């Protein structure tokens, strides 16, 4: 039997334990999953991390920070980031499964803007554009202001801006 790439784990004997994700392929790591508020997104931990934004079965957005707490292989930070971003998708699938097992209609993850830019999420409400990107939150009144920010501050090429997923919210 091949070991899955990600495993959800916890310590049921520890009252303060939280859910953890074990990445069993190289580079191997253990990441802690912590619920955070939208205001806490800009508090960046010192270790590699990624944020999972999830709209639950009631339509409320939940945010989970997946932060690496232990590494078991020598790896560059970029290599760890390449593996922690997919852990957010795995954790959202886990949340969907838990809701389904409890008899609820599963919620859905907030999608990344593009596979080439993992972790970049763009949210659009009627009068507000919000960019969330690994410890950064920026809000704009127009799409043009947001596009200028993405091009000038995040160095995203304009050709990507017309091809990505924008998450629509009421």
Secondary structure, DSSP 8 states (H G I E B T S, - for coil): ----SEEEE--TT-TT---EEEE-SSS-EEEEEEEE-GGGGG---SS-EEEEEEE-TTS-EEEEEEEEEEESS---HHHHHHHHHHHHHHHHHHHHHHHHHTTS---EE---SBTTBTTEEEEEETTEEEEEESS-EEEESSHHHHHHHHHHTS---HHHHTTS--EE--
